[in-house]
């Protein structure tokens, strides 16, 4: 299985989308939308902003390693 390292984050506040490279050695808990400046945090039950707002979950989740 190939781990995907890019995810498109969609801001729930304004709908802005941006492709971002995901870190492989840490979770990203905060992400600031470059359009509306809203700071995104993971929703309950998710480990990072990519799992909550991205079209691809973070690498540890993709690899069945659990939360980072």
For each residue, the residues with C-beta under 8 A, 3 or more apart:
1: 62 63
2:
3: 24 59 62 63
4: 7 56 59 62
5: 21 22 24 59
6: 19 20 21 22 56
7: 4 19 20 22 50 54 55 56 57 58
8: 17 18 19 20 54 55 56
9: 17 18 19 20 31 40 49 50 53 54
10: 15 16 17 53 54 55
11: 14 15 16 17 33 35 36 38 40 53
12: 15 40 53
13: 33 36 38
14: 11 33 35 36 38
15: 10 11 12
16: 10 11 33 34 35 36
17: 8 9 10 11
18: 8 9 34
19: 6 7 8 9
20: 6 7 8 9 31 50 54
21: 5 6
22: 5 6 7 28 50 54 56 58 59
23: 26 27 28 59
24: 3 5 59
25:
26: 23 68
27: 23 47 48 58 60 67 68
28: 22 23 31 48 49 50 58
29: 41 42 48 49
30: 39 40 41 49
31: 9 20 28 39 40 49 53
32: 37 38 39 40
33: 11 13 14 16 36 37 38 39 40
34: 16 18 37
35: 11 14 16
36: 11 13 14 16 33
37: 32 33 34
38: 11 13 14 32 33
39: 30 31 32 33
40: 9 11 12 30 31 32 33 49 52 53
41: 29 30 49 52
42: 29 46 47 48 49 51 52
43: 46 52
44:
45:
46: 42 43 51 52
47: 27 42 51 58 60 61 67 68
48: 27 28 29 42 51 52 58 68
49: 9 28 29 30 31 40 41 42 52 53 54
50: 7 9 20 22 28 53 54 56 57 58
51: 42 46 47 48 54 57 58 61
52: 40 41 42 43 46 48 49
53: 9 10 11 12 31 40 49 50
54: 7 8 9 10 20 22 49 50 51 57 58
55: 7 8 10
56: 4 6 7 8 22 50 62
57: 7 50 51 54 61 62
58: 7 22 27 28 47 48 50 51 54 61 62 68
59: 3 4 5 22 23 24 62 63
60: 27 47 63 65 66 67 68
61: 47 51 57 58 64 65 66 67
62: 1 3 4 56 57 58 59
63: 1 3 59 60
64: 61
65: 60 61
66: 60 61
67: 27 47 60 61
68: 26 27 47 48 58 60
